[in-house]
Amino acid sequence: MIIIIKQVVKIGGSLFPKHAIELARQLENTNSAIILGGGEFANLIRKYDDEMNFTEEANHWTAIDCMDITAKLVNDKVDSTGLAYTIDEVKELSDDGLTPIFIVSDFLRSEDPFECSWDVTSDSIAAYVAHLLNANLLIVTNVNGIYTQEPKEPGSTFISKIDAKTLLTFQESSIDVMLPSLLLKFGSDCYVVNGKYPERVLSLIDDNINDYNFDYTHIIGDLK
């Protein structure tokens, strides 16, 4: 039986290692594919770039290499996952009953869908992969979703639903700069949810769970 990937779950690097590993375990048998953010490894690249002003190409690809590192480390701790290096391998691992964790660097080098920029992070990469798989997209991070400004700032307000076009006007949020444009281009929605609580992620992807009594943000990309 061929298993259809229902959703791509992008696990933010801010959740690595413990929360990311636990969530990957919880995603067993959910027809999910996982993409890991680069976390503190990628943040170090940003820090060094501020000091040394590396080329955008060097920053872009080394940050993607950081995603591969976190993916391999999470996979090492979870028996129900497997590493996939191509879209076909993502599907094959899912068919074999494993939760695929996508190692994206070689795939992106062959596809080359993005300009080299800090505006493109694992969020946009996950959106692109979800589009190719015709799957839903969940952005799982260390905050509840999208806020009007930094969550800790005075007057910051939580946003439960927002269209991607409006989100383009935000100077900063818990997703990357490119993602709203991609959601509009693909006509796709996505959800942003706090991965410190795996039950919240499972509530959004399991049709048999109807408990939505928690904060999350629904980003609407299909404005038709």
C-alpha positions in Angstrom: 0.0 0.0 0.0 1.3 3.4 -1.0 1.2 5.9 1.9 0.5 9.5 1.1 2.4 12.1 3.0 -0.3 14.2 4.7 1.9 16.9 6.1 5.4 18.2 6.2 6.3 19.1 9.8 9.1 21.6 10.0 10.6 21.4 13.5 12.4 24.6 14.4 16.0 24.5 15.4 15.0 26.4 18.6 13.4 23.1 19.8 16.7 21.1 19.3 17.7 18.8 20.9 15.2 17.6 23.5 11.9 18.9 22.2 12.8 18.2 18.6 13.7 14.6 19.4 10.5 14.0 21.5 8.3 15.5 18.8 9.9 13.3 16.1 9.0 10.3 18.3 5.4 11.5 18.6 5.0 11.8 14.9 5.3 8.0 14.4 2.4 6.7 12.2 1.1 10.1 11.4 2.0 10.1 7.7 4.3 13.0 8.3 7.7 14.0 6.8 10.0 16.0 9.0 12.4 18.9 8.1 14.7 20.2 10.8 15.8 23.8 11.3 19.5 24.5 11.7 19.2 25.8 15.3 22.2 27.2 17.1 24.5 25.8 14.4 22.9 28.1 11.9 22.8 31.0 14.4 26.6 30.7 14.7 26.9 31.1 10.9 24.9 34.3 11.3 27.1 35.5 14.1 30.3 34.8 12.1 28.8 36.5 9.1 28.2 39.7 11.1 31.9 39.6 12.0 33.4 38.5 8.7 30.8 39.4 6.0 30.8 36.1 4.1 29.2 35.9 0.7 25.4 35.2 0.6 26.1 31.9 -1.2 28.5 30.7 1.5 26.0 31.7 4.3 23.1 30.1 2.5 24.7 26.7 1.9 26.4 26.4 5.2 23.2 27.2 7.0 21.5 24.5 5.0 24.3 22.1 6.0 23.4 22.9 9.6 19.9 21.6 8.9 21.5 18.3 7.8 23.4 18.2 11.0 20.3 18.6 13.3 18.4 16.1 11.1 21.1 13.4 11.5 21.3 14.0 15.2 17.5 13.7 15.7 17.4 10.6 13.6 20.1 9.0 15.7 17.8 9.2 18.8 14.5 8.1 17.2 13.9 4.5 16.1 10.8 5.3 14.1 12.5 7.7 11.7 14.8 7.3 8.7 16.9 9.7 6.7 15.7 10.6 3.2 17.9 12.3 0.6 15.4 12.7 -2.2 11.7 13.2 -2.6 11.4 9.6 -3.8 13.2 8.4 -0.6 10.8 10.4 1.5 7.9 8.5 0.0 9.7 5.1 0.2 10.5 5.5 3.9 6.9 6.4 4.6 5.7 3.4 2.7 8.1 1.3 4.8 6.4 2.6 8.0 9.1 5.0 9.0 8.8 8.8 9.5 11.1 10.3 7.0 13.5 13.1 8.0 14.6 14.9 4.9 18.3 15.7 4.4 17.8 18.7 2.1 21.2 19.9 1.0 21.8 17.7 -2.1 18.2 18.0 -3.1 18.3 21.8 -3.0 21.6 22.0 -4.8 20.1 20.0 -7.7 16.8 21.9 -7.7 18.2 25.3 -6.8 14.8 26.9 -6.2 15.9 29.8 -4.0 18.2 32.8 -4.2 20.9 32.8 -1.6 19.7 34.9 1.2 19.1 35.0 4.9 15.4 35.6 4.0 15.2 31.9 3.1 15.4 29.5 6.0 14.0 26.0 6.8 10.5 27.5 6.8 10.6 28.3 3.1 12.4 25.1 2.3 9.6 23.1 4.1 6.9 25.0 2.2 8.6 24.1 -1.1 8.9 20.5 -0.2 5.3 20.4 1.0 4.2 21.9 -2.3 6.1 19.1 -4.2 4.5 16.5 -2.0 1.0 18.1 -2.2 1.0 18.0 1.6 -0.1 20.3 4.4 2.5 22.4 6.2 3.1 22.8 9.9 5.7 25.2 11.2 6.6 24.0 14.7 8.5 26.5 16.8 9.2 27.5 20.4 6.3 30.0 20.6 2.6 29.7 20.2 2.4 31.2 16.7 2.4 34.7 15.2 2.4 37.9 17.3 2.0 41.5 16.3 5.6 42.0 17.5 8.1 40.0 19.6 6.1 38.0 22.2 8.0 39.5 25.1 7.5 43.1 24.0 4.9 45.2 25.8 1.6 45.3 23.9 2.4 42.3 21.8 -0.8 40.5 20.7 -1.3 37.0 19.6 -2.8 36.4 16.1 -4.8 33.2 15.6 -5.5 33.7 11.9 -3.8 35.9 9.3 -3.6 36.0 5.5 -0.2 35.7 4.0 -0.6 39.0 2.1 -1.0 40.9 5.4 1.9 38.9 6.9 4.2 40.4 4.1 3.9 43.7 5.8 5.4 42.4 9.1 9.0 43.4 9.7 9.6 40.4 12.0 7.7 37.3 13.1 8.3 33.7 14.1 8.6 32.6 10.4 11.1 33.6 7.8 10.6 36.5 5.4 10.1 34.4 2.3 7.4 32.1 3.6 4.3 34.3 3.0 5.3 34.9 -0.6 5.6 31.2 -1.2 2.3 30.5 0.4 0.7 33.0 -1.9 2.5 31.6 -4.9 1.4 28.0 -4.1 -2.0 29.0 -2.8 -1.3 27.1 0.3 -2.2 27.5 4.0 0.0 26.6 6.9 -0.1 26.4 10.7 2.3 27.7 13.2 2.3 25.9 16.6 4.4 25.5 19.7 6.4 22.2 19.6 7.1 22.2 23.3 3.7 20.6 23.5 3.6 17.6 21.1 -0.1 17.1 21.8 -0.8 20.4 20.1 0.9 19.3 16.9 -0.9 16.0 17.0 -4.2 17.8 17.4 -3.6 19.7 14.2 -2.7 16.6 12.1 -4.9 13.8 13.6 -8.4 13.8 12.3 -9.5 11.7 15.4 -8.4 14.5 17.8 -10.7 17.4 18.1 -9.1 19.3 20.9 -8.1 22.8 19.6 -8.2 24.5 23.0 -4.8 26.1 22.6 -3.1 29.0 20.8 -1.9 28.4 17.2 -1.8 30.5 14.1 -3.5 29.7 10.8 -1.8 31.5 7.9 -4.0 31.6 4.8 -2.2 31.5 1.5 -5.1 30.7 -0.7 -7.0 34.0 -1.0 -9.4 32.9 -3.7 
